[in-house]
C-alpha cells in the first residue's frame, strides 16, 4: 500500500514537472559522482525558493529524483533575465502609437489601393482572387478604418496593462487556488480588482480617441464611400473648412466636446463609486 502511494506521488511529481509549463532545456546522459549513468534534467522557473510554489517544486523534485534516479538541475531565473524580451515586446507593440498617423494612413492606403496596384490585391491575385475595391464600398472601407484604429491604439493599453500586472503578487493566485477558486474567480477577484484603475484609464482614453478620431478618416477614406465612414470630427472639419458653414461646423465641434466631457465625468464618477465601495468592504 505504501509502495502504491509512493508511486502515485512520484507520478504526481512527474506531472508537476511536465504539465505546468516547465521548459526542459536539456536531457542528456552523463555520469554522476559515483559513476552512474542516470539522466540529468535541466529546468528553470521564476519562483523564489522561499515562496510556496518554490517549496512545492523542491518537494516534487526530491520525490522524483529518489524514485527515478535522475538528477534535476533546478535553476531559478530572475525576472530581470526576461526583462529584455518584455522590453522588446513592449516597444514593438507601442511603436504604432508613436508613428505619425499620416505615415500610417499612407502605408495602409498603399496596401489596400484598388486595382492591381495595391499590395493586398497583388497578394490575392497570386492566388487567382480578383482585385477588390477595399475603400470604394461598404463594409470593407469601415473594416479598413477599424483595423487601422486598433493597430494604432493597441500599443497604449498593452503597455499600461503589462505595467499594471507587475503589481499583482503571484502568491495571491496560489492562496486563492488553495482555497478552491477557479480561474475566473481568481481573475475577477484578484487581477481585475488590482488593475481596475488602469482599466478605467485605458477605457476612458480609448473611448475619447474613438469619439474624436480624425486622422485615419482624412488620410484614407475622406468620409467615403458616400459618407458611410463619416465621423463627427471629420464632419465638423468638412462643414467648417470645405463648405464654409462656419456656424454649423463650430456647433458640431462644440457638441462633440460636450459629449467627451460628459463621458469623462461618467467614467470618473463610476470609478470613484467603485473605489468607495471597495474601501467600505462591500
KEGU-479164 format. One line per 2 residues: number of its first residue (from 0); for each residue x, y, z of C-alpha. Coordinates in nm, 4 decimals, always signed. Layout:
BEGIN
NUM	X,Y,Z | ...
// end
This chain:
BEGIN
0	+0.0000,+0.0000,+0.0000 | +0.2776,+0.2373,+0.0941
2	+0.4595,+0.1494,-0.2287 | +0.1479,+0.2262,-0.4315
4	+0.1062,+0.5628,-0.2605 | +0.4741,+0.6358,-0.3245
6	+0.4384,+0.5579,-0.6937 | +0.1274,+0.7735,-0.7143
8	+0.3183,+1.0574,-0.5504 | +0.6033,+1.0082,-0.7973
10	+0.3639,+1.0253,-1.0921 | +0.2143,+1.3401,-0.9457
12	+0.5605,+1.4903,-0.9078 | +0.6446,+1.3978,-1.2665
14	+0.3169,+1.5507,-1.3849 | +0.4020,+1.8662,-1.1927
16	+0.7338,+1.8851,-1.3768 | +0.5747,+1.8466,-1.7187
18	+0.2176,+1.9784,-1.7054 | +0.2865,+2.3185,-1.5511
20	+0.4765,+2.4540,-1.8459 | +0.8335,+2.3928,-1.7276
22	+1.0908,+2.4284,-2.0048 | +1.3177,+2.1254,-2.0300
24	+1.6220,+2.2949,-2.1723 | +1.8223,+1.9704,-2.1882
26	+1.8014,+1.5991,-2.1238 | +2.1464,+1.4443,-2.1601
28	+2.3096,+1.1265,-2.0370 | +2.6061,+1.1762,-1.8077
30	+2.7980,+1.0326,-1.5165 | +2.7471,+1.1394,-1.1575
32	+2.9947,+1.1427,-0.8732 | +2.9525,+0.7660,-0.8317
34	+2.9861,+0.6888,-1.2000 | +2.6141,+0.6383,-1.2545
36	+2.4527,+0.6624,-1.5922 | +2.1320,+0.8429,-1.4943
38	+1.9788,+1.1295,-1.6818 | +2.0120,+1.4940,-1.5962
40	+1.7089,+1.7154,-1.6420 | +1.7718,+2.0868,-1.6576
42	+1.4799,+2.3139,-1.5842 | +1.4227,+2.6719,-1.4772
44	+1.1431,+2.8781,-1.3285 | +1.0712,+3.2255,-1.1936
46	+0.9539,+3.1397,-0.8431 | +1.1698,+3.2136,-0.5408
48	+1.2926,+2.9210,-0.3313 | +1.1159,+3.0587,-0.0221
50	+0.7801,+3.1011,-0.1927 | +0.5000,+2.8467,-0.1648
52	+0.5491,+2.7408,-0.5262 | +0.9252,+2.7149,-0.4808
54	+0.8844,+2.4817,-0.1803 | +0.6355,+2.2696,-0.3744
56	+0.8864,+2.2423,-0.6586 | +1.1620,+2.1341,-0.4199
58	+0.9425,+1.8593,-0.2698 | +0.8325,+1.7335,-0.6117
60	+1.1912,+1.7239,-0.7381 | +1.3086,+1.5373,-0.4281
62	+1.0491,+1.2630,-0.4769 | +1.1174,+1.2496,-0.8498
64	+1.4939,+1.2075,-0.8027 | +1.4510,+0.9422,-0.5322
66	+1.2173,+0.7264,-0.7374 | +1.3739,+0.7578,-1.0820
68	+1.7434,+0.8036,-1.0083 | +1.7548,+1.1023,-1.2398
70	+1.9236,+1.4280,-1.1443 | +1.7303,+1.7519,-1.1718
72	+1.9215,+2.0770,-1.2015 | +1.6840,+2.3353,-1.0575
74	+1.7827,+2.6828,-1.1713 | +1.5969,+2.9913,-1.0577
76	+1.5712,+3.2676,-1.3158 | +1.5096,+3.6271,-1.2172
78	+1.2563,+3.8460,-1.3924 | +1.5455,+4.0725,-1.4913
80	+1.6646,+3.7971,-1.7262 | +1.3299,+3.8041,-1.9035
82	+1.3117,+4.1835,-1.8929 | +1.4904,+4.2264,-2.2252
84	+1.2282,+4.0212,-2.4057 | +0.9485,+4.2089,-2.2284
86	+1.1043,+4.5448,-2.3157 | +1.1372,+4.4431,-2.6800
88	+0.7735,+4.3323,-2.6961 | +0.6534,+4.6497,-2.5257
90	+0.8489,+4.8605,-2.7741 | +0.7116,+4.6578,-3.0667
92	+0.3522,+4.6945,-2.9532 | +0.3916,+5.0638,-2.8710
94	+0.5629,+5.1586,-3.1990 | +0.2361,+5.2253,-3.3917
96	+0.1312,+5.4623,-3.1107 | +0.4225,+5.6976,-3.1817
98	+0.4058,+5.6522,-3.5584 | +0.2624,+5.9637,-3.7281
100	-0.0945,+5.8949,-3.8336 | -0.0205,+6.0423,-4.1769
102	+0.2537,+5.7845,-4.2337 | +0.0326,+5.5012,-4.1104
104	-0.2548,+5.6201,-4.3295 | -0.0373,+5.6437,-4.6407
106	+0.1041,+5.2937,-4.5818 | -0.2408,+5.1427,-4.5266
108	-0.3753,+5.3312,-4.8285 | -0.0984,+5.1810,-5.0426
110	-0.1743,+4.8320,-4.9132 | -0.5494,+4.8473,-4.9880
112	-0.5223,+5.0556,-5.3068 | -0.7875,+4.9407,-5.5597
114	-0.6986,+4.7647,-5.8795 | -0.3772,+4.5761,-5.9391
116	-0.1544,+4.8390,-5.7779 | -0.2455,+4.7637,-5.4166
118	-0.0207,+4.5274,-5.2245 | -0.3162,+4.3312,-5.0826
120	-0.4755,+4.2864,-5.4254 | -0.1418,+4.1732,-5.5694
122	-0.1155,+3.9053,-5.2993 | -0.4729,+3.7941,-5.3653
124	-0.4055,+3.7948,-5.7402 | -0.1216,+3.5474,-5.6896
126	-0.3867,+3.3020,-5.5661 | -0.6242,+3.3757,-5.8528
128	-0.8557,+3.6003,-5.6489 | -0.9785,+3.9057,-5.8432
130	-0.8919,+4.2559,-5.7260 | -1.1270,+4.4204,-5.4800
132	-1.2015,+4.7869,-5.4183 | -1.1423,+4.7897,-5.0418
134	-1.2088,+5.1609,-4.9907 | -1.4795,+5.2075,-5.2540
136	-1.7597,+5.0103,-5.0914 | -1.9016,+4.9005,-4.7607
138	-1.8364,+4.7262,-4.5300 | -1.4731,+4.6867,-4.6377
140	-1.3988,+5.0614,-4.6073 | -1.5208,+5.0646,-4.2473
142	-1.3289,+4.7455,-4.1703 | -1.0067,+4.9031,-4.3002
144	-1.0578,+5.2037,-4.0720 | -1.1291,+4.9755,-3.7764
146	-0.8101,+4.7766,-3.8397 | -0.6045,+5.0963,-3.8589
148	-0.7541,+5.2325,-3.5365 | -0.6982,+4.9078,-3.3482
150	-0.3423,+4.8796,-3.4804 | -0.2574,+5.2367,-3.3835
152	-0.4246,+5.2257,-3.0407 | -0.3209,+4.8721,-2.9393
154	+0.0223,+4.9656,-2.8051 | -0.1063,+5.2009,-2.5362
156	-0.3318,+4.9563,-2.3457 | -0.0802,+4.6732,-2.3868
158	+0.1992,+4.8745,-2.2234 | -0.0300,+5.0025,-1.9471
160	-0.1668,+4.6579,-1.8645 | +0.1775,+4.4967,-1.8755
162	+0.2977,+4.7523,-1.6219 | -0.0159,+4.7059,-1.4086
164	+0.0193,+4.3280,-1.3982 | +0.3622,+4.3669,-1.2409
166	+0.1809,+4.4802,-0.9257 | -0.0133,+4.1535,-0.8960
168	+0.1506,+3.9226,-0.6416 | +0.1617,+3.5609,-0.7753
170	+0.1197,+3.4313,-0.4209 | -0.2340,+3.5718,-0.4209
172	-0.3201,+3.3322,-0.7036 | -0.1635,+3.0432,-0.5132
174	-0.3612,+3.1227,-0.1995 | -0.6866,+3.1583,-0.3942
176	-0.6244,+2.8311,-0.5762 | -0.5661,+2.6530,-0.2454
178	-0.8995,+2.7952,-0.1276 | -1.0703,+2.6337,-0.4258
180	-1.1157,+2.9384,-0.6500 | -1.1370,+2.8656,-1.0215
182	-0.9592,+3.0691,-1.2895 | -1.2489,+3.3094,-1.3432
184	-1.2852,+3.3777,-0.9705 | -0.9101,+3.4388,-0.9429
186	-0.9182,+3.6683,-1.2440 | -1.2185,+3.8719,-1.1287
188	-1.1331,+3.8908,-0.7578 | -0.7564,+3.9425,-0.7843
190	-0.6483,+4.0626,-1.1266 | -0.9461,+4.2835,-1.2074
192	-0.9583,+4.4443,-0.8638 | -0.5855,+4.5263,-0.8599
194	-0.5628,+4.6675,-1.2119 | -0.9063,+4.8391,-1.2005
196	-0.7561,+5.1935,-1.2115 | -0.5657,+5.1078,-1.5282
198	-0.8787,+4.9546,-1.6808 | -1.0709,+5.2779,-1.6258
200	-0.7864,+5.4913,-1.7623 | -0.7448,+5.2795,-2.0769
202	-1.1199,+5.2561,-2.1358 | -1.1655,+5.6303,-2.0958
204	-0.8737,+5.7328,-2.3167 | -0.9617,+5.4826,-2.5903
206	-1.3269,+5.5927,-2.5835 | -1.2243,+5.9570,-2.6210
208	-0.9854,+5.8628,-2.9010 | -1.2688,+5.6831,-3.0810
210	-1.5048,+5.9803,-3.0409 | -1.2579,+6.2341,-3.1754
212	-1.0948,+6.0214,-3.4464 | -0.9998,+6.2337,-3.7474
214	-0.6613,+6.1409,-3.8962 | -0.7352,+5.7939,-4.0409
216	-1.0629,+5.9114,-4.1952 | -0.8978,+6.2178,-4.3504
218	-0.5997,+6.0258,-4.4864 | -0.7649,+5.7035,-4.6029
220	-1.1343,+5.7454,-4.6936 | -1.2252,+6.1186,-4.6703
222	-1.5614,+6.0069,-4.5309 | -1.6423,+5.7840,-4.8282
224	-1.7846,+5.5925,-4.9867 | -2.0951,+5.8149,-4.9966
226	-2.0390,+5.9384,-4.6412 | -2.0524,+5.5894,-4.4895
228	-1.7311,+5.6430,-4.2877 | -1.8102,+5.9983,-4.1831
230	-1.7275,+6.0698,-3.8175 | -1.8128,+6.3806,-3.6092
232	-1.4627,+6.5309,-3.6135 | -1.4244,+6.4970,-3.9910
234	-1.7830,+6.6137,-4.0445 | -1.7105,+6.9297,-3.8458
236	-1.3923,+6.9861,-4.0493 | -1.5822,+6.9345,-4.3732
238	-1.8577,+7.1803,-4.2824 | -1.6189,+7.4392,-4.1389
240	-1.3361,+7.4435,-4.3942 | -1.4750,+7.2857,-4.7135
242	-1.8348,+7.4057,-4.7239 | -1.7647,+7.7265,-4.5276
244	-2.0581,+7.6630,-4.2935 | -1.8677,+7.8117,-4.0029
246	-2.1574,+7.8221,-3.7567 | -2.2687,+7.4656,-3.8294
248	-1.9141,+7.3301,-3.8128 | -1.8483,+7.5091,-3.4841
250	-2.1731,+7.3693,-3.3426 | -2.0707,+7.0130,-3.4307
252	-1.7291,+7.0619,-3.2691 | -1.8897,+7.2095,-2.9560
254	-2.1373,+6.9209,-2.9226 | -1.8536,+6.6723,-2.9678
256	-1.6572,+6.8445,-2.6920 | -1.9592,+6.8328,-2.4589
258	-2.0083,+6.4604,-2.5310 | -1.6434,+6.3899,-2.4481
260	-1.6730,+6.5861,-2.1216 | -1.9929,+6.4014,-2.0239
262	-1.8376,+6.0612,-2.0977 | -1.5313,+6.1561,-1.8918
264	-1.7456,+6.2632,-1.5965 | -1.9454,+5.9383,-1.6102
266	-1.6286,+5.7289,-1.6124 | -1.4769,+5.9222,-1.3219
268	-1.7958,+5.9009,-1.1133 | -1.8267,+5.5264,-1.1714
270	-1.4618,+5.4750,-1.0779 | -1.4968,+5.6815,-0.7597
272	-1.8145,+5.4931,-0.6655 | -1.6439,+5.1549,-0.7039
274	-1.3437,+5.2725,-0.5030 | -1.5692,+5.3916,-0.2208
276	-1.7498,+5.0580,-0.2132 | -1.4166,+4.8745,-0.2102
278	-1.2903,+5.0826,+0.0824 | -1.6176,+5.0194,+0.2652
280	-1.5723,+4.6460,+0.2156 | -1.8837,+4.5997,+0.0019
// end
